[in-house]
Amino acid sequence: MAAEVSPGEYKDVVLFLATAGVVVPLFRRWRISPILGFLGAGVLLGPYGLGSLTATIPWLAAVTIDKPQDVAQLAEFGVVFLLFMIGLELSWERLRLLRRYVFGMGALQVGLCSAAIAAVAVYLGLPLQGAVAIGAALSLSSTAMVMPLLAESKRQHSQAGRATFSVLLFQDLAVAPILITLTVIGSQGGGELFSPKMLLTFAPAVLGILALVVFGRLLLRPMMRSVARAKSEELFMAASLLIVIGAGLVAALTGLSMALGAFVAGLLLAETEYRHEVEVTIEPFKGLLLGLFFLSIGIGLDLSLLVQKPAVILGIALGALALTGGVVFGLGLLFGLKPRKALEAGLLLAAGGEFAFVILDTAMHAGVVGRDVGRMVLVASTLTMFCIPMLAALGARLGGRPGANLVANTPVEPAAAAEGPAAVLVVGYGRVGRLVGDMLGRHDIGWVAAERDPKLVEAGRRAGAAIFYGDASRAEFLRRCGLETARALVVTMDNPEGNEVVVATARELRPDLTIVARARDARHAKRLYELGATDAVPETIEASLQLSEATLVEIGIPMGLVIASIHERRDEFRKELNRPDALGGRRRLRDGRRESAGS
């Protein structure tokens, strides 16, 4: 007998989904970051917003969130999935290239900001341990908010974007040691900040990272290869989710944050041919859970404290913004950023972040920070997070166009790296795709291939080809493979219907792109031209032309005349197949180039 369903148990989930359905389209139409919408909705629907009025207006209980702790627990996965996606977009090589910013600028930012804020807190009368905890919490910025904003404005690869990401990455790496330190200080009753016992507590964390790296390198690729051979989208999705959550749980068991474990898993998968397909699979989960995370941040804003002590809370918020932003600006100049880029990085990193809640909550439970002080600092940190979209917009305006004012010591990826942008994207890596790639390589033209058959992908990888496993009929996968920057797309799959879908999808994404597609026969070529192919090559016609060429040469016709006649006949075929759509195709190409030039 089916269990009785209680609608109240699903009320918070329904409210969140309804909020997402309203906030995202509405704010995108207004060209405002949906992050602000989720934050505002959290304040409105939380216990400190409309929820505080339910005693006098009972019907408001139906439209307010009454179990914020359940929402917060699930919302933590938003940061976990975000760090996993960031890891996927990196690689060990790219991380090595950014090491100067990560372990130089990032370490100095956390150290200087923590020390400065702690010194102010001690001056105001807080004990040293509590002041250090507050300094550490307020020195960390919001990866969950800053990185999506950089991606939306396509500034993540600018000079300021690279520096900002590097600092955020070190901050994420610093969370685990901070939490372990606070836990040990609490267990020692506020004793010494550093002791042999405290240092020993870091051993499980180090072993956890080593275990993730070793087992990840040994098991991830074989597991994903086995899943890909099953040719089941559901199984591939389940395996991707298992990697994210499993790595996070392993990290949590050793005292690290789940987000850091997911980041390491993403780094390991970034070296494999499955990275782009995993990105496309995980993206919807990341977006939904990040929305829930921002909603939970808004829910935690205690408006009553803001009303009771506005001067203190606003002073903490403004002081933290000015201090952190100033430190980042100075470090940016020290590490070679142009003043405008350093200012942009300072504005992006000035506000508090999601890990402030984790650190302060741990500190309050351990007795290192008093609850009254901790709650005020949390409200101040939340207020600074509300400012991030506006600070990011101001930073983008002051920073100029992305990529401008680059300096010689800005880390860049090697041009030949498989992860880098390629001139040509080849979809299908069978016998035809391999020949196309070989010819492109002979002319020193960079290329990336996409293939759905894991055996072909594995063989191509062994041969040193830049080939990724995935479904090229999906627009997001094509984007991940570099379609937006490619000079040409070559579609060579054995499946005629699949070629048609890829051509239509690519033409919709890039009206100005050169698309050369493989066709089965003349009728199929005609269809590809109608869908937007720049050129379609029918197998039957090409085979007949090659047979004719070989026959004419063998019976004694001069080679020059044969080649000229073959080229002439090929052009006639192309004009005949493309005639009904020739004007429309040229018009689409012209309009696409005009749109690209104007954007």
C-alpha positions in Angstrom: 0.0 0.0 0.0 1.4 3.4 -1.0 2.5 5.7 1.8 0.4 8.8 2.3 2.0 11.9 0.8 2.1 15.0 2.9 2.2 18.1 0.7 3.9 20.1 3.5 7.0 18.0 3.1 7.5 19.2 -0.4 6.5 22.9 0.1 10.1 24.2 0.3 11.1 22.3 -2.9 8.0 23.6 -4.8 8.7 27.2 -3.6 12.3 27.0 -4.8 11.3 25.6 -8.2 8.6 28.3 -8.6 11.2 30.9 -7.6 13.7 29.6 -10.3 10.9 29.6 -12.9 10.1 33.2 -12.2 13.4 34.7 -11.3 15.7 33.4 -14.0 13.6 34.4 -17.1 12.5 37.7 -15.5 16.0 38.8 -14.5 17.6 37.7 -17.7 15.0 39.8 -19.6 15.9 42.8 -17.5 19.6 42.0 -18.0 20.2 41.6 -14.3 22.1 38.7 -12.8 19.7 36.0 -11.5 21.9 35.7 -8.5 20.4 38.9 -7.1 17.0 37.5 -7.7 17.7 34.3 -5.7 19.3 36.3 -2.9 16.3 38.7 -2.8 13.9 35.7 -2.9 15.7 34.1 0.0 15.3 37.2 2.1 11.7 37.6 1.2 10.7 33.9 1.7 12.9 33.2 4.7 12.1 33.2 8.4 13.5 36.8 8.8 11.3 38.1 5.9 7.7 37.1 5.4 8.2 34.2 7.7 8.4 36.5 10.6 4.8 37.6 10.0 3.2 34.1 10.0 2.2 34.5 13.6 -0.1 37.4 12.7 -0.9 36.4 9.1 -1.2 32.6 9.1 -1.7 32.1 5.4 1.9 33.4 4.7 3.1 30.0 6.1 2.1 28.5 2.8 4.4 30.7 0.8 7.4 30.9 3.1 10.3 28.5 3.8 10.0 27.1 7.3 12.9 24.6 7.2 15.9 26.7 6.2 18.3 24.1 7.7 17.1 21.5 5.1 17.5 23.9 2.3 21.0 24.9 3.5 22.1 21.2 3.7 21.1 20.6 0.1 22.4 24.0 -1.1 26.0 23.1 -0.1 26.1 20.8 -3.1 25.9 24.0 -5.3 29.4 24.9 -4.3 30.5 21.3 -4.6 29.3 21.1 -8.2 30.7 24.5 -9.0 34.2 23.5 -7.8 34.0 20.3 -9.8 33.2 22.3 -13.0 36.1 24.7 -12.3 38.4 21.7 -12.0 37.1 20.3 -15.3 37.9 23.5 -17.1 41.5 23.4 -15.7 44.2 20.8 -16.1 47.4 20.1 -14.1 49.4 21.9 -16.8 47.2 25.0 -16.6 47.3 24.9 -12.8 51.1 24.8 -13.0 51.2 27.8 -15.2 49.0 29.8 -12.7 51.1 28.7 -9.7 52.6 32.2 -9.3 49.2 33.8 -8.9 47.7 30.9 -6.9 50.4 30.3 -4.3 51.9 33.8 -4.5 49.1 36.3 -4.8 46.5 34.0 -3.4 48.5 33.1 -0.3 49.5 36.7 0.4 45.9 37.9 0.0 44.5 35.4 2.5 47.4 36.0 5.0 47.4 39.8 4.8 43.6 40.2 4.9 43.2 37.7 7.8 46.0 39.4 9.8 44.6 42.9 9.1 41.0 42.0 10.0 42.2 40.1 13.1 44.2 43.1 14.2 41.2 45.3 14.0 39.1 42.8 15.9 41.7 42.5 18.7 41.8 46.3 18.9 38.0 46.3 19.3 38.3 44.0 22.3 37.9 40.4 20.9 40.1 37.6 22.1 42.9 36.6 19.8 41.4 33.2 18.8 38.1 34.7 17.9 39.7 37.6 16.0 41.8 35.1 13.9 38.6 33.1 13.1 36.7 36.2 12.0 39.7 37.4 10.0 40.0 34.1 8.2 36.2 34.1 7.5 36.1 37.6 6.0 39.3 37.2 4.0 37.6 34.6 1.7 35.6 35.7 -1.4 32.7 34.0 -3.1 33.8 31.5 -5.8 30.1 30.6 -6.3 29.2 34.1 -7.3 32.3 35.6 -8.9 33.1 32.8 -11.3 29.6 32.6 -12.9 29.6 36.4 -13.3 33.0 36.2 -15.0 31.8 33.5 -17.3 28.6 35.4 -18.2 30.7 38.4 -19.3 33.4 36.2 -21.0 36.1 37.7 -18.8 37.4 34.5 -17.1 40.4 34.4 -19.5 41.2 38.1 -19.2 44.2 39.2 -17.2 42.0 40.2 -14.2 39.9 37.1 -14.6 43.0 34.8 -14.4 44.3 36.6 -11.3 40.8 36.5 -9.7 40.4 32.8 -10.3 43.9 32.1 -9.0 43.2 33.9 -5.7 39.8 32.2 -5.4 41.4 28.8 -6.0 43.9 29.3 -3.1 41.1 30.5 -0.9 39.3 27.2 -1.6 42.4 25.3 -0.8 42.8 27.2 2.5 39.3 26.3 3.8 40.3 22.9 5.0 43.3 23.9 7.1 41.3 26.8 8.6 38.5 24.5 9.6 40.8 21.9 11.1 42.7 24.6 13.0 39.4 26.0 14.5 38.3 22.5 15.5 41.6 21.8 17.3 41.6 25.2 19.0 38.1 24.5 20.3 39.0 21.1 21.5 42.0 22.5 23.4 39.8 25.0 25.1 41.4 28.0 23.4 45.0 27.0 24.0 47.9 27.5 21.7 47.2 28.3 18.1 49.9 26.0 16.9 51.1 22.8 18.6 52.4 19.3 17.6 49.0 17.9 18.2 47.4 20.4 15.8 50.0 19.7 13.1 49.3 16.0 13.4 45.6 16.6 12.6 46.5 17.7 9.1 47.9 14.2 8.3 44.4 12.7 7.4 43.7 15.6 5.1 47.0 15.2 3.2 46.4 11.4 2.9 42.9 12.1 1.7 44.2 14.3 -1.2 46.8 11.7 -2.1 44.2 9.0 -2.1 41.9 11.0 -4.4 44.8 11.7 -6.8 46.2 8.1 -6.9 42.9 6.3 -7.1 41.5 8.9 -9.5 44.3 8.5 -12.0 44.0 4.7 -11.8 40.2 4.3 -11.9 38.5 7.3 -13.5 39.4 6.7 -17.1 38.7 3.0 -17.1 35.4 3.5 -15.3 34.2 6.3 -17.8 35.4 4.1 -20.7 33.2 1.2 -19.5 30.2 3.5 -19.0 30.6 5.1 -22.4 30.7 1.7 -24.1 27.2 1.0 -22.6 25.9 3.9 -24.8 23.4 4.9 -22.1 22.9 8.6 -21.3 21.3 7.7 -18.0 24.2 5.5 -17.0 26.7 8.2 -18.0 24.8 10.8 -15.9 24.8 8.5 -12.9 28.5 7.9 -13.2 29.2 11.6 -13.5 27.1 12.3 -10.3 28.8 9.5 -8.5 32.2 11.0 -9.2 31.2 14.4 -7.9 29.5 13.3 -4.8 31.8 10.3 -4.1 35.0 12.5 -4.3 33.3 15.1 -2.1 32.4 12.5 0.5 35.9 11.0 0.5 37.4 14.4 1.1 34.9 15.1 3.9 35.8 11.8 5.6 39.4 13.0 5.8 38.6 16.4 7.2 38.6 18.4 3.9 35.7 20.2 2.4 33.5 18.4 -0.1 34.1 21.2 -2.6 37.8 20.6 -2.5 37.4 16.9 -3.1 35.1 17.6 -6.1 37.6 20.1 -7.4 40.4 17.4 -7.4 38.1 15.0 -9.2 37.4 17.6 -11.8 41.1 18.2 -12.3 41.6 14.5 -12.8 38.8 14.2 -15.4 40.0 17.3 -17.2 42.9 15.2 -18.5 40.6 12.7 -20.1 38.6 12.6 -23.3 35.3 12.6 -21.4 35.6 16.1 -19.9 33.3 18.0 -22.3 30.5 15.4 -22.1 30.7 15.4 -18.3 30.5 19.2 -18.4 27.4 19.1 -20.4 25.9 16.4 -18.2 26.6 18.2 -14.9 25.8 21.7 -16.0 22.0 21.6 -15.3 22.6 20.2 -11.8 25.2 22.8 -11.1 22.9 25.7 -12.2 19.9 24.4 -10.2 21.9 23.8 -7.0 23.7 27.1 -7.2 20.4 28.8 -7.4 19.4 26.9 -4.3 22.7 28.0 -2.6 22.0 31.7 -3.3 18.5 31.3 -2.0 19.8 29.8 1.2 22.2 32.7 1.6 19.3 35.1 1.4 17.4 33.1 3.9 20.2 33.4 6.4 20.1 37.2 6.4 18.7 38.1 9.8 17.0 41.5 9.2 16.2 41.9 12.9 20.0 42.2 13.7 20.4 44.7 10.9 17.6 46.8 12.4 18.9 46.5 15.9 22.6 47.4 15.1 22.7 48.9 11.7 25.8 51.0 12.4 27.9 48.1 13.6 26.9 45.7 10.8 27.2 48.2 8.0 30.6 49.3 9.5 31.8 45.7 9.4 30.6 45.2 5.8 32.1 48.5 4.5 35.3 47.9 6.3 35.7 44.4 5.0 35.0 45.6 1.4 37.5 48.4 1.6 40.2 46.4 3.3 40.0 43.3 1.1 39.6 45.2 -2.1 42.5 47.5 -1.2 44.8 44.5 -0.4 43.9 42.7 -3.7 44.5 46.0 -5.6 47.9 46.4 -4.1 48.9 42.8 -4.7 47.7 43.0 -8.2 50.1 45.9 -8.9 52.9 43.9 -7.1 52.3 40.9 -9.3 52.4 42.8 -12.6 48.7 43.7 -13.3 48.0 47.0 -15.0 46.2 49.4 -12.6 42.8 49.0 -14.2 43.1 45.2 -14.1 44.2 45.3 -10.5 41.3 47.5 -9.6 38.9 45.1 -11.4 40.3 42.1 -9.5 40.0 44.1 -6.2 36.3 44.9 -6.8 35.6 41.2 -7.7 37.2 39.9 -4.6 36.3 42.6 -2.1 33.1 40.9 -0.9 32.7 38.0 1.5 32.0 34.4 0.4 30.1 31.3 1.1 32.8 29.7 3.2 32.5 32.5 5.8 29.3 30.8 6.9 31.0 27.4 7.2 34.0 28.9 9.1 32.0 31.1 11.5 29.5 28.3 12.1 32.4 26.0 13.0 34.0 28.7 15.2 30.7 29.3 17.1 30.2 25.6 17.7 33.8 25.2 19.0 33.3 28.2 21.3 36.1 30.2 19.6 33.7 33.0 18.5 30.7 34.2 20.6 27.3 33.7 19.0 26.2 37.3 19.1 29.4 38.5 17.4 29.4 35.6 14.9 25.8 36.3 13.8 26.6 40.0 13.3 29.6 39.2 11.2 27.5 36.7 9.1 24.9 39.3 8.4 27.6 41.8 7.4 29.2 39.1 5.1 25.8 38.4 3.5 25.3 42.1 2.8 28.7 42.3 1.0 27.6 39.3 -1.2 24.6 41.3 -2.3 27.1 43.8 -3.7 29.0 41.4 -5.8 27.0 41.7 -9.1 27.2 45.5 -8.9 31.0 45.4 -8.0 31.5 43.0 -10.9 29.7 45.3 -13.4 31.8 48.3 -12.1 35.0 46.3 -12.4 34.1 45.2 -16.0 33.5 48.8 -16.9 36.7 50.0 -15.3 38.8 47.1 -16.6 38.1 47.7 -20.2 37.6 45.0 -22.8 38.7 41.4 -21.9 42.3 40.6 -22.8 43.4 44.2 -23.1 46.6 45.4 -21.5 48.1 42.0 -21.1 51.6 41.9 -19.7 54.5 39.5 -20.5 54.3 37.6 -17.3 50.6 36.8 -17.5 50.3 33.0 -17.6 48.8 31.6 -20.8 48.2 28.1 -22.0 50.5 26.6 -24.6 49.0 27.0 -28.0 49.4 23.4 -28.8 47.6 22.2 -25.7 44.6 20.0 -26.4 42.5 22.2 -24.2 43.2 25.3 -26.2 41.2 26.8 -29.0 41.5 25.1 -32.4 41.1 26.5 -35.9 39.0 23.5 -37.1 36.5 21.3 -35.3 36.1 17.8 -36.8 32.9 15.9 -35.8 33.3 12.2 -36.4 36.7 10.5 -36.2 36.2 7.4 -38.3 38.2 6.7 -41.4 37.2 10.0 -43.0 37.7 12.1 -39.9 41.2 10.7 -39.4 42.2 11.6 -42.9 40.9 15.1 -42.5 42.8 15.5 -39.2 46.0 14.2 -40.9 45.7 16.7 -43.7 45.1 19.6 -41.3 48.1 18.5 -39.3 50.3 18.4 -42.4 49.4 22.1 -43.0 50.0 23.0 -39.3 46.4 23.8 -38.7 45.2 23.2 -35.1 42.1 20.9 -34.8 40.0 19.2 -32.2 37.8 16.1 -32.9 34.5 14.9 -31.3 33.4 11.3 -31.5 30.6 9.2 -29.9 32.3 5.8 -30.3 34.6 5.3 -27.2 36.8 2.8 -29.1 37.6 5.4 -31.8 38.2 8.0 -29.1 40.6 5.7 -27.2 42.5 4.9 -30.4 42.7 8.5 -31.3 44.0 9.5 -27.9 46.7 6.8 -28.0 47.8 8.2 -31.4 48.1 11.7 -29.8 45.0 13.3 -31.3 43.0 16.0 -29.5 39.7 14.1 -29.5 36.8 14.2 -27.0 34.0 11.8 -26.3 30.5 13.3 -26.6 27.3 14.0 -28.5 28.0 16.7 -31.0 24.3 17.3 -31.8 24.0 19.2 -28.5 24.8 22.9 -28.8 26.5 23.1 -25.4 28.9 20.3 -26.3 29.9 22.1 -29.5 30.5 25.2 -27.5 32.7 23.3 -25.0 34.7 21.9 -27.9 35.5 25.5 -29.1 32.9 26.1 -31.8 32.5 29.8 -30.9 36.1 30.4 -31.8 36.7 27.9 -34.6 37.3 29.0 -38.2 35.6 25.9 -39.7 33.6 22.8 -38.8 34.0 19.5 -40.7 31.2 17.0 -40.2 32.2 13.5 -41.2 29.9 11.1 -39.3 28.7 7.8 -40.9 25.1 8.7 -39.8 23.4 11.0 -42.4 20.7 12.1 -39.9 23.3 12.9 -37.3 25.3 15.0 -39.8 22.1 17.0 -40.6 21.5 17.7 -36.9 25.0 18.8 -36.3 25.0 21.1 -39.3 21.7 22.7 -38.3 22.8 23.2 -34.7 26.2 24.7 -35.7 24.6 27.0 -38.2 22.2 28.3 -35.6 25.1 29.0 -33.2 27.5 30.5 -35.8 25.8 32.0 -38.9 29.3 33.1 -40.1 31.0 29.7 -39.7 32.4 27.7 -42.6 30.7 24.2 -42.5 31.9 21.4 -44.7 29.8 18.3 -44.4 30.1 14.7 -45.7 27.0 13.6 -47.7 25.9 10.1 -48.6 24.6 11.0 -52.1 23.4 14.0 -54.1 20.0 14.1 -52.4 21.6 14.2 -49.0 24.0 16.9 -50.1 21.1 19.0 -51.2 19.5 18.6 -47.8 22.7 19.7 -46.0 22.9 22.8 -48.2 19.4 23.6 -47.2 20.3 23.3 -43.5 23.2 25.8 -43.9 26.3 23.8 -44.9 28.8 25.9 -46.8 29.9 22.9 -48.8 28.6 19.3 -48.9 30.7 16.5 -50.4 28.6 13.5 -51.7 30.4 10.2 -51.4 28.9 8.7 -54.6 29.8 11.7 -56.7 33.3 11.9 -55.4 33.8 8.1 -55.9 32.6 8.4 -59.5 34.9 11.4 -60.2 37.9 9.5 -58.8 37.1 6.4 -60.9 36.7 8.6 -64.0 40.1 10.3 -63.3 41.9 7.0 -62.9 40.3 5.6 -66.0 41.1 8.6 -68.2 44.7 8.7 -67.0 45.2 5.0 -67.6 44.0 5.1 -71.2 46.4 7.9 -72.0 44.6 11.2 -71.6 47.1 13.9 -70.4 47.0 14.4 -66.6 46.5 18.2 -66.9 43.4 17.8 -69.0 42.0 15.1 -66.8 42.4 17.2 -63.6 40.9 20.3 -65.2 37.9 18.4 -66.5 37.4 16.7 -63.1 37.5 20.1 -61.3 35.1 21.5 -63.8 32.6 18.6 -63.4 32.9 18.9 -59.6 32.0 22.6 -59.7 29.0 21.8 -62.0 27.7 19.3 -59.4 28.2 21.8 -56.6 26.3 24.5 -58.4 23.5 22.2 -59.4 23.0 20.9 -55.8 23.3 24.4 -54.2 21.3 26.4 -56.8 17.9 26.5 -54.9 19.6 27.8 -51.8 22.6 29.6 -53.2 21.2 33.1 -52.8 19.8 32.4 -49.3 23.0 30.8 -48.2 25.1 33.8 -49.3 22.6 36.1 -47.6 22.8 34.1 -44.4 26.6 34.2 -44.5 26.6 38.0 -45.2 24.1 38.7 -42.4 26.0 36.5 -40.0 29.2 38.3 -40.6 27.5 41.6 -40.2 26.0 40.5 -36.9 29.3 39.2 -35.7 31.0 42.5 -36.6 28.3 44.5 -34.8 28.3 42.4 -31.6 
